[in-house]
Amino acid sequence: MSELGRVKQWNTFARCWHLFDATWQNPLECAPTIEKYLKGFHKPIYHPFVDCGDHVVVMNSKQIAFPGEEWRRRVYFHHTGYSRGASWTPAWILHDRDPTMIFKKAVYHHMKGNLFRRVVMERLHIFSDSNVPEEIMENITNQIRPLRPRPKPLESYSKKEIEEFPKIIDYPNDYVLSKN
Amino acid sequence: MVFTTAMMMVRSRGPDEFWRKRKIFKIAAHFSGRRRNCYSIAIKAVHRALQFATIGRTIRKNDMISLWNTRISAGCEEHGINIHNFKDSLSRCDIQLNKKVLADLAIWEPSSFKALSDLAKSVSIDYNLPGADKYEKPTHVVTRGLLLK
């Protein structure tokens, strides 16, 4: 192989690192997108037997969002293997114990189960906050676009903006809006 | 032994036993264990293998089609165009490239594929296909609405 050809091959099969900010994102919706980058569906050279996937770094996994009643209704099952070893944990309790676990399970369960699944999962790096180690951060070359816009919290609006916001009625003076 | 009628021919055990079994053993040559050497086991394994081969001929085609689709959509994504708009625009221009050729172009001829995607973008803007309002019109593709039919 010529020198140019060798370098072309290195560049073609080089692994990239992608950053994904999970703030206010639904992990179940994110899973197909993350899977695409982990398995290399986004490259035209993709083949199921070729290990051409990339690394994905997910940060702020503590800030994920579930729709509606999902935090209470969604239950994660675990069995120790012994008799009466089954346990069912609601999503909000699991998220308290390990803020990275729900995102990891969402991606893991979305992928089809085969011998490559655990290998592919090794390339997913999840961090509960934005403190990503420097040795990982220096590899990152791309940021995955968030799937849904991050809503602006009320605290971030200035007092002037809130006052100027159009309103239909003025609340009476003795009306309690909130306790704090 | 001479068979006088066709009826007797059907009842006969066919060709010589050695050659009849050899046909099966040749198919079973790459099997493991006794499935390769014992005729009564080999014939069952060969029967199963040939059934799988029949099914596999259909599955292989489907697998290749899904692989080509994955590769084409990856190529389209690199240039920021939706795969449905891409295929729709190409067929509207009478560009009759099949999935295999498009996938090969995406891998081996990236600039040709980019040219196709630019053409597809401008055509989908001309036809006002769904989602085409997000595309930027490529400057080097001059259609002047002539591709409209």
Chai-1 contact restraints between the chains, C-beta under 6 A:
chainA,res_idxA,chainB,res_idxB,connection_type,confidence,min_distance_angstrom,max_distance_angstrom,comment,restraint_id
A,F41,B,T70,contact,1.0,0.0,6.0,A-B,restraint_1
A,H42,B,A74,contact,1.0,0.0,6.0,A-B,restraint_2
A,H42,B,E77,contact,1.0,0.0,6.0,A-B,restraint_3
A,K43,B,A74,contact,1.0,0.0,6.0,A-B,restraint_4
A,P44,B,R71,contact,1.0,0.0,6.0,A-B,restraint_5
A,P44,B,A74,contact,1.0,0.0,6.0,A-B,restraint_6
A,P44,B,G75,contact,1.0,0.0,6.0,A-B,restraint_7
A,P44,B,A106,contact,1.0,0.0,6.0,A-B,restraint_8
A,P44,B,I107,contact,1.0,0.0,6.0,A-B,restraint_9
A,I45,B,I107,contact,1.0,0.0,6.0,A-B,restraint_10
A,Y46,B,T70,contact,1.0,0.0,6.0,A-B,restraint_11
A,Y46,B,R71,contact,1.0,0.0,6.0,A-B,restraint_12
